[in-house]
Amino acid sequence: MDIASAGKLWDAEPGWLNTASYGLPPRRAFEELQAVLAEWRHGSGDWKPWDASVGRARAAFARLVGAPAADVTVGSTVSQIMGTVATALPPGARVVVPEVEFTSNLFPWAVAAEVVTVPAERLADAVDGATAAVAFSLVQSATGDVAPLRDIVEAAKAHDALVIADGSQACGWLPVGVEGLDVLACAAYKWLMAPRGAAFGYLSPRLRERMRPLSAGWYAGADEGGSFYGPPLRLAPDARAFDLSPAWFSYVGAAPAIELLNDLGVERIREHDVALANRFRAGLGLEPSDSAIVSVDAPGERLAAAGIRAAVRAGRVRASFHVYTTAGDVDRALDALS
């Protein structure tokens, strides 16, 4: 199926240009979730099939980013995952972060370490021998800027610093891999189009050796079914040791949504999304870019009046384009701004 035809798998109303705030579920994900909610309402089913969705979603995310499923932990939010990652830092550790970074990937380091902020374009240059970790977003939330990942990874490798990436605004439209990364955390309710409450984290083996599973519970046990009660501590030998007991319904929606992304192919989705973003940019007299997010100084009230749903971040209109966005959506927005 080509990407243009794939739009029929969603029920998006015209004018949704706000995936960077939250993504819209494919019909299959919505229907699976509704079936489970009906079971919950009536007490007509067991929770174990709901829990199987967690394994499906973990495997689908691992495939999406080219990681072994054993290296992927499940959680609820990026900040929760990052807060646990922070246990790997020694006292007084120095973490380099961009000046404009979403606080889910800033506050956990400010709590646990010394944070040094620099302009995003200078991030790689700021990594030195005193740097314990560099933390950044693969795609910046407010601007849509794509991070120079290769430069950052090379700088961190030269100084043996951890590389910690937030993929929440990248995974799902931008081809992403975990090579060179120690952490890739992702909230699933944006470009992965899942209900809010599901999040994933790739944790490299060398990082996990330094981490402490502060939120360990039955779901982090080596044998989940045998970890309900009593000592001794018996954690999973892989990234599951850092699992948060999952919000099942969020993963019921996440599994089919991420599986569909894999079926469609992220590279094809990127081409579709960026082409629409550049159509929007061209209509505003802007040069093309490499991002599915466009930040512009424009009268957002005109978009709202025309039924276009976008966001305002850092005082600018932020429009974002995903697999269910059409050329008609873009042209409607341009007409409203003309």
C-alpha positions in Angstrom: 0.0 0.0 0.0 1.3 3.4 -0.9 1.3 6.2 1.6 -1.3 8.3 -0.2 -3.7 5.3 -0.1 -2.9 4.6 3.6 -4.8 7.7 4.6 -8.0 5.7 4.5 -6.8 3.7 7.5 -7.5 6.8 9.7 -10.5 8.9 10.5 -8.8 12.3 10.6 -11.1 15.3 10.2 -9.6 17.8 7.7 -7.2 20.4 9.1 -5.3 18.4 11.7 -1.7 19.8 11.6 -0.8 19.0 15.2 0.8 15.6 15.5 3.7 17.1 17.4 1.1 17.6 20.2 -0.6 14.3 19.8 -1.1 11.7 17.0 -4.3 10.3 15.7 -4.8 6.5 16.0 -5.2 4.3 12.9 -8.7 2.7 12.9 -7.3 -0.7 13.8 -5.7 0.7 17.0 -8.9 2.6 18.0 -11.1 -0.5 17.4 -8.8 -2.8 19.4 -8.8 -0.3 22.3 -12.6 0.0 22.2 -13.0 -3.8 22.3 -10.8 -4.0 25.4 -12.6 -1.1 27.1 -15.8 -3.0 26.6 -14.3 -6.0 28.2 -13.2 -3.9 31.1 -16.6 -2.3 31.4 -18.4 -5.6 31.6 -15.8 -7.8 33.3 -16.0 -10.2 30.4 -12.3 -10.8 29.8 -9.0 -11.5 31.4 -6.2 -9.0 31.7 -3.6 -11.3 30.2 -4.5 -10.6 26.5 -4.3 -6.9 27.4 -0.8 -7.5 28.8 0.2 -9.3 25.6 -0.1 -6.0 23.9 2.9 -4.7 25.9 5.1 -7.4 24.4 3.7 -6.6 20.9 4.4 -2.9 21.4 7.9 -3.5 22.7 8.8 -5.7 19.8 7.3 -3.2 17.3 9.2 -0.3 18.8 12.4 -2.4 18.8 11.9 -3.1 15.1 11.2 0.5 14.4 14.6 1.7 15.8 16.7 -1.4 15.0 17.2 -2.5 18.5 17.0 -5.9 20.2 13.7 -6.1 22.1 15.7 -7.2 25.2 17.3 -3.7 25.2 13.9 -1.9 25.3 12.2 -0.9 28.5 8.6 0.2 28.8 7.4 3.1 30.9 4.8 5.9 31.0 6.7 9.1 30.2 10.0 10.3 28.9 10.8 12.0 32.2 10.2 8.8 34.2 12.6 6.9 31.9 15.2 9.7 32.1 14.9 9.9 35.8 15.9 6.3 36.1 18.7 6.7 33.6 20.0 9.5 35.9 20.9 6.9 38.5 23.8 5.9 36.2 25.5 9.3 36.7 28.2 9.7 39.3 27.9 12.5 41.9 28.7 15.9 40.4 28.3 14.6 36.9 28.2 17.2 34.1 25.5 16.9 31.5 25.4 19.0 28.4 21.9 19.9 27.1 20.7 22.4 24.4 19.5 25.8 25.6 16.1 25.1 24.2 15.2 21.6 25.2 11.8 20.1 26.4 12.0 19.9 30.1 11.3 16.1 30.2 14.9 15.8 29.0 16.2 18.6 31.2 14.7 18.5 34.6 15.8 14.9 35.4 19.4 16.0 34.8 19.0 19.3 36.7 17.8 17.2 39.7 20.7 14.7 39.5 23.7 16.5 38.0 25.3 19.7 36.9 23.6 20.9 33.7 25.4 23.0 31.2 23.2 24.5 28.4 24.6 25.6 25.1 23.1 26.6 21.7 21.9 23.5 19.9 24.3 24.0 17.0 27.2 24.0 19.4 26.2 20.8 21.3 28.9 18.6 19.8 31.6 21.3 20.4 30.6 21.5 24.1 31.3 17.9 24.8 34.7 17.5 26.5 36.6 15.4 29.0 34.5 16.7 31.9 31.2 15.7 30.2 29.5 12.6 31.7 26.6 12.7 29.2 25.0 14.8 26.4 21.2 14.8 26.3 19.2 16.3 23.5 16.1 15.8 21.2 16.6 14.2 17.9 14.0 16.6 16.6 13.5 19.8 18.5 9.9 20.2 19.8 9.4 24.0 19.2 11.3 24.5 16.0 11.4 21.1 14.2 15.2 21.3 13.8 16.8 17.9 13.3 19.9 17.4 15.5 23.3 16.7 13.9 23.4 13.2 15.4 26.6 12.0 13.8 28.6 15.0 15.1 27.2 14.6 18.6 27.9 10.8 18.7 31.5 11.3 17.4 32.2 14.0 20.0 30.7 11.9 22.8 32.7 8.8 21.7 35.9 10.8 21.8 35.3 11.6 25.4 33.5 8.5 26.5 30.3 10.4 27.4 26.9 8.9 27.4 24.6 9.8 24.5 21.0 10.3 25.6 18.4 11.1 23.0 14.7 12.0 23.2 13.0 10.6 20.1 9.5 11.7 20.9 9.4 14.2 18.0 11.3 11.9 15.6 10.3 8.2 16.0 7.5 7.4 13.6 8.4 9.8 10.8 12.2 10.1 10.8 14.2 6.9 10.3 16.0 6.4 13.6 18.5 3.8 14.8 20.2 3.2 18.1 23.8 2.9 16.9 26.0 5.2 18.9 23.2 5.9 21.5 23.1 4.8 25.1 19.5 6.0 25.5 16.7 6.5 23.1 13.5 7.4 25.0 10.2 8.1 23.2 6.7 9.1 24.3 4.4 7.1 22.1 1.4 9.5 21.9 2.8 11.8 19.2 4.2 10.3 16.0 3.7 6.7 17.2 -0.1 7.6 17.5 -0.7 5.7 20.7 -2.8 6.7 23.7 -0.9 8.8 26.2 0.6 6.6 28.9 2.9 4.4 26.8 6.6 5.2 26.5 9.7 3.2 25.4 13.4 3.5 26.2 16.3 1.8 24.5 18.9 1.3 27.1 22.4 0.2 26.0 24.0 -2.8 27.9 26.9 -0.6 29.1 24.4 1.9 30.5 22.3 -0.7 32.3 25.3 -1.9 34.2 25.5 1.6 35.9 21.7 2.1 36.5 19.6 1.3 39.5 15.9 0.1 38.9 14.3 2.6 41.3 10.8 1.7 40.1 11.2 -2.0 40.1 8.0 -4.0 40.8 6.4 -7.2 39.7 6.7 -6.3 36.0 10.5 -5.9 36.3 10.8 -9.5 37.7 12.7 -12.2 35.9 9.4 -14.2 35.9 6.5 -11.7 35.9 4.0 -14.3 37.0 6.3 -15.5 39.8 7.2 -12.0 41.1 4.0 -11.0 42.8 5.0 -11.5 46.4 8.0 -11.7 48.7 11.8 -11.7 48.5 14.4 -12.2 47.3 15.0 -9.5 44.7 14.8 -11.3 41.3 14.9 -8.9 38.4 15.0 -9.6 34.7 18.5 -9.8 33.3 17.8 -7.3 30.5 16.1 -3.9 30.0 12.9 -5.4 31.5 14.5 -4.8 34.9 13.7 -1.1 34.4 10.1 -1.6 33.3 7.3 0.3 34.9 4.2 -1.7 35.5 2.3 -0.7 32.3 -0.9 1.2 31.7 -2.4 -1.7 29.7 -4.9 0.2 27.7 -2.3 2.6 26.4 -0.3 -0.4 25.0 -3.4 -2.0 23.6 -3.6 1.1 21.3 0.2 1.4 20.9 0.8 -2.1 19.5 -1.3 -2.0 16.3 -0.3 1.7 15.6 3.5 1.0 15.7 3.0 -2.3 13.8 1.3 -0.3 11.0 4.1 2.2 10.9 6.6 -0.6 10.4 4.4 -2.1 7.7 4.2 1.2 5.8 7.9 1.9 6.3 9.3 4.9 8.0 11.4 6.1 5.1 8.3 6.3 2.9 6.4 8.1 5.7 9.3 10.6 6.0 9.1 11.4 2.3 5.4 11.9 2.6 5.6 14.1 5.7 8.5 16.2 4.6 7.0 16.8 1.2 3.8 18.2 2.8 5.9 20.3 5.2 7.8 21.7 2.3 4.6 22.4 0.4 3.5 24.4 3.4 6.9 26.2 3.5 6.9 27.0 -0.2 3.4 28.5 0.1 4.8 30.9 2.7 7.8 31.7 0.7 10.2 29.7 2.8 13.1 27.5 1.7 12.6 23.7 2.0 13.7 21.9 5.1 14.3 18.3 6.2 11.7 18.2 9.0 8.0 17.2 9.3 7.6 20.1 11.8 7.4 23.7 10.6 7.7 26.7 12.9 6.6 30.1 11.4 5.8 33.6 12.5 2.1 33.6 11.3 -1.3 34.6 12.6 -2.5 31.5 14.3 -5.9 32.9 14.9 -6.5 32.7 11.1 -5.8 29.0 11.1 -8.1 28.4 14.1 -10.9 30.4 12.4 -10.5 28.2 9.3 -10.7 25.0 11.4 -7.0 24.3 11.1 -5.7 22.7 14.3 -2.0 23.6 14.9 0.0 24.7 18.0 1.8 27.7 19.2 5.3 27.1 20.7 7.9 29.7 21.6 5.5 32.4 20.3 5.3 30.9 16.8 2.8 28.7 14.9 4.0 25.1 14.9 2.4 22.9 12.1 3.2 19.2 11.9 2.5 16.8 9.1 2.0 13.0 9.3 0.9 10.0 7.3 -2.8 11.0 7.5 -2.2 14.6 6.4 -3.2 15.5 2.9 -2.2 18.1 0.3 -5.7 19.5 0.9 -5.0 20.0 4.6 -1.9 22.0 3.6 -3.6 24.1 1.0 -6.5 24.9 3.4 -3.9 26.2 5.9 -2.2 28.3 3.2 -5.5 29.7 2.1 -6.2 30.8 5.7 -2.9 32.5 5.9 -2.9 34.2 2.5 
